[in-house]
Amino acid sequence: MLLDLILSTIAFFVAVHYLRRYLDDMEVRKGMTRSILIFVLASVASTAVSSVVEKLQGNSANPVQNAMEMKKLLQP
């Protein structure tokens, strides 16, 4: 869960940076619409990263079951 938060936060700021550069290259004027577009697209990227990390970590809805499965895997 903590890794999910950290990586999605990093992804948000990286997406903001590249979206701003892309829109600057397209010479889109700065304004409220551009800012909202950047925010929404960066949020979508952040949510996508979050869901991928969550899928890779396993089912976070039931952490007790995940812990029990890991315990079984680690026992000889």
C-alpha positions in Angstrom: 0.0 0.0 0.0 2.8 2.4 0.8 4.7 1.5 -2.4 1.5 2.1 -4.3 1.2 5.6 -2.8 4.8 6.5 -3.5 4.9 5.3 -7.1 1.5 6.9 -8.0 2.7 10.2 -6.5 5.9 10.1 -8.5 3.9 9.2 -11.6 1.6 12.2 -11.1 4.4 14.7 -11.0 6.2 13.1 -13.9 3.0 13.2 -16.0 2.5 16.8 -15.1 6.0 17.7 -16.2 5.7 15.9 -19.6 2.2 17.1 -20.3 3.2 20.7 -19.7 6.2 20.3 -22.0 4.0 18.6 -24.7 1.4 21.4 -24.5 4.0 24.1 -24.6 5.5 22.5 -27.7 2.0 22.6 -29.3 1.8 26.3 -28.2 -1.4 25.8 -26.3 -2.1 28.9 -24.3 -1.9 28.7 -20.5 -5.3 29.0 -18.8 -7.9 27.2 -16.7 -8.8 24.7 -19.4 -5.2 23.7 -19.9 -4.6 23.3 -16.2 -7.7 21.2 -15.7 -6.6 19.0 -18.7 -3.1 18.5 -17.2 -4.6 17.7 -13.8 -7.1 15.2 -15.2 -4.6 13.4 -17.4 -2.0 13.3 -14.7 -4.6 11.8 -12.3 -5.5 9.2 -14.8 -1.8 8.2 -15.2 -1.4 8.1 -11.4 -4.4 5.9 -11.0 -3.2 3.6 -13.7 0.2 3.2 -12.0 -1.5 2.7 -8.7 -3.7 -0.1 -10.1 -0.8 -1.8 -11.8 1.2 -1.8 -8.6 -1.8 -3.1 -6.6 -2.2 -6.0 -9.1 1.4 -6.9 -8.9 1.4 -6.9 -5.1 -1.7 -9.1 -4.9 -5.1 -8.7 -3.5 -5.0 -5.8 -1.1 -8.6 -6.3 -0.2 -7.6 -9.2 2.0 -4.2 -8.6 3.5 -4.5 -11.4 6.1 -5.0 -14.0 3.3 -2.0 -12.5 1.5 0.1 -12.8 4.6 -0.9 -16.4 5.1 -0.1 -17.3 1.5 3.3 -15.8 1.8 3.9 -17.6 5.1 3.1 -20.9 3.4 5.4 -20.1 0.5 8.3 -19.3 2.8 8.0 -22.4 5.0 10.2 -25.3 4.0 
